């Protein structure tokens, strides 16, 4: 469904807009109940139940920009859900994923971060990008993933009983960890911790996706409730990266 008369937030052209997902719809599927609903949990909302049926969407992108970003989404889905050939190496405290298409996977990451930052839905109200929003928009518009340290993202697996917790999406938040501005997401069984800006000197830099297509994923704690509450700080302390 399209709506005319508004500017696409990516290309800035006034064109009919799609009802775009901010977090890709396929990541909501493990959350759906028997009548295809999922429950939204928002910070500060107490026990109030808010139900959705197609993932959180809003009119944001024109068809051309939606199609361009869907290429990165499709690739990421193949990596996370199967279908893309990758190599996995076991490491102490996690794994290394090798053979990734650096540009496609990095642009997927950046597209989620940028969309959350420009979204008007209250679920994304705690994501604050400031001037980084325009930088990210230009990178996505140009199909430029930047260098490995640019807006680097740390992935931490979230486990319960040794299984990835894929049926949980939490409200993303901006926070400062050891003086570094970051944005935290949780979806697809992983925490995604984005550094805002350039981070080659960041203590987490070795965990960013590098230009060779190698990505280390650390294993998170099993106590999901506590892990979600203080994910970034817990990760820093448990892995000795403070």
N, C-alpha and C positions, 0 to 999 in steps of 0.2 A: 504494500500500500504506500502511496506517495502523497506528498503534500507540497504544493507550490508556494512561492513567495518568500522563502527564507534562504539564507546563505548557507551553503555547505561549510561546516567548520574546518574542513581540511583544505579544500581548494578555494574557498571563499567566494565561489560563484553562486549566483541566485538561480537555483535549479530545484526541481521537485526532489524532495528528501525522502529517503527510506527510513523506516522505523528500525534503527540500527541497534544491535547489541553492543554493550560496552565490554562485558566479559562474554566470549563466544557462547552461543546457545548450547553447543554440545557438552560444555562443561557443567551445565545444570542437569543433565539427564540422570545422573545417579541420585539426584535429590527428589525427583518426581515421585508422587504417590500414585495410587491406583487410578486416579482420575486426572493424572498429568498436572498435578499442582506441586509446588514447593513452598516451604515456609521461609520467609525473610526474617532474619534476626538482626536488629539494628541496635547499636550502642545507645543507651539511654532510653530505650523503649520498654524496659521491664519485660513482662511476660506477654505483651501484646502480640497476637499472631497476625501476620500480614501474608497473604497468599498470592502467588503469581503462577502463570502458566507457560510462559515462553521465555523466561529469563528477563532481566531488566533491560528495557529498550527505551530509546527516545529518538526523535527525528533529528538526525545529526549529519548524515552523509548523503551525498548524491549517489546515483547508481554507479557512476564511474569509479568514485573513490571507494564505495562499498565493495565493488568487484576487485579493485586493486588490493585492498586489505584482506579480502577473503583468500587470496593466494597464500599469504603468510599464515592465516588461521588454519587453512587446510594442511599446510606442511606441519605446523605444530601439532595438529591433531594426529597426524601420522606418526610423529615422534612419541607423543605421550600415550596414545591409545593403540598404537600398532599400525603397521603398513609402510613405514619408512625404514629402510635397512640402516641400522646403526650398530656400533660396537660398544659393549658395556664391559668395563673393567672393574673388578671389585677392589676397593681400597679400605683401609682401616677407617671405620666411621662413616663409610659412604660408598659411592661409586663414581666412576668417570665415564661419561658418555662421549664417544668419539665418532667422527664421521658426519657430524651435523653440517648442514648448509648454514654457514655463519650468517650470511645476509638475511636469509628467510627467517631463521629462528630469532635473530636479534630484532628484526623489524616487527615480528609478532610481539615480542616483549614490549618494545617501544609503543606499539599501537595500543596495547591494553593500558599502559601507563598514561599515554596522552588522552585517550578517550575518557578514562576515569577522571582526569584532571579538568576536562572541558564539559563533562556531563552536568546536567542540571538536576538530575534525580537526587533526592536527599540521601540515598544510599551511598553516594560518592562524595558527599559534602565535606568529608574530612580529608580529602585529597587536595593538597595545596601545592601547585606547581610554580606559581609566580611566573617569572620571565622564562622559565624552562618550557612552559607550554608552547610558546612561539618557536623556540629552538626545535622542539620535538616535532611540531607541525611541519616545519621546513624540511627536516630530515625525512619524515614519512612521505611528504609530497615529492621529494627528490629520489626516494628509494635508497637513501643513504643510511646504512646502519651505524656509521661512525666507527671509531677505533674501539678496541676491546674495553678500554677503561671508561668510555663515554656512556653514562647512564647504565653502568654495570649492574647486573642483577644476580643475586645469590639465591639459589634454590635449596630449600631444606625440606626433606621428606617428612611428612606428618603421619605417624604410625599409631595404630591401636591393635594390640594382639598381633604384631608383626605384619599387619596389612595396612596399605595406604588408605588413608581416610579420604576417599573421593567424594563422599556424600556430605561435604561441608564447604560452604562458602561464607566467609566472614566479611564484615564491612571493612574496606580498605582504609588505612589511616596514614597520615603523615606524622613522622616523629623524628627526633634527633637522637642518634646513637653515638656516644663518644665524640660529640661535636660534629658529626656528619649528618646532613639532612637526608632522610630516606623515606620511602613510601612502602608500606607493608600490605601485601595481599595474601589471601589464602584461598586457593582453588585448585582443583585437579590433583588433590592429594599432596600438594606442596605449598610451602610458604615461599612467596616471591618477594625478596627484599631489594628494592631498587635504590641505588644511590643517585641522587640528583646532581648532575654535573659530571665533571671529569675526576676519575678516581684511581689513576695509576699508583698513587702513593697510599691508597687506602689499605688497611690491614687485611681486608677481605679480597683484595684485587686478584689473588690467585684462584678465587672461586668464580670469577666472572667467565662467561663464555668467551673463549679467545678466537682469534681470527682463523686458526687452523681447524675450528669446528669441534674443539674439546671443551667439555663442561663438567666440572665436579659438582656432585650433589651430595650434601652432607645429610646424615640421618638424624632426625630430630627425636625429641623425647616421646615416651609413650603416654604420658599423662596429658591428653589432648586439651582438656579444659584449662589447665594451668599454662600449657604451652601457648595456647591462643592468646591468653591474657597478656603474657609478657614475652612474646616470641623473640623479638630481636635481642632483648637483654639476656634471655635464657641462652640463646645461641652463642652470644659473645662469651658468657661465663663458662658454658659447658665445653667450648672448643678452645678456650685459652687465647682468644683473639682480642681481649681487652687491652 
